Amino acid sequence: MLGDEYDVKEEGLSGRTTVFDDPLSEGLNGLAMITLCLLTHKPVDLLIVMLGTNDTKERFACTPENITFGMERLLRKAADTWDAWRTFADQRSHSHSEQDAEVHLIPAQKTICTRTI
């Protein structure tokens, strides 16, 4: 559908959370895995994250604010993984600072967010 010039990598895993360790299942914490996922598929041009639903499980006892803060932490960590992003990998001499990173939170509908990390 996108054409041969696009290479879409899917990192979907059922049960994954934004930042929470699940006491019943190991390895589902998105915050712990985001750097590895990005570096594995570098250079990255675009990241679409569809997480948060599993954070609503009763065992995590999260409020919507907790889930939002978790997503913000996850996206900040992704943005700060300089070596994964094509724009920074192509400009190695660039001096990185927190002001250089941009994270845009765009509300997504399930119909357009089909890839997860």
Buried (B, 14 or more C-beta within 10 A) or exposed (E): EEEEEEEEEEBEBEEBBBBBEBEEEEEBBBBBBBBEBBEEBEEBEEBBBBBBEBBEBEEBEBEEEBBBBBBBBBBBBBBBBBBBBEEBBEEEEEEEEEEEBEEEEEEEEEEEEEBBB
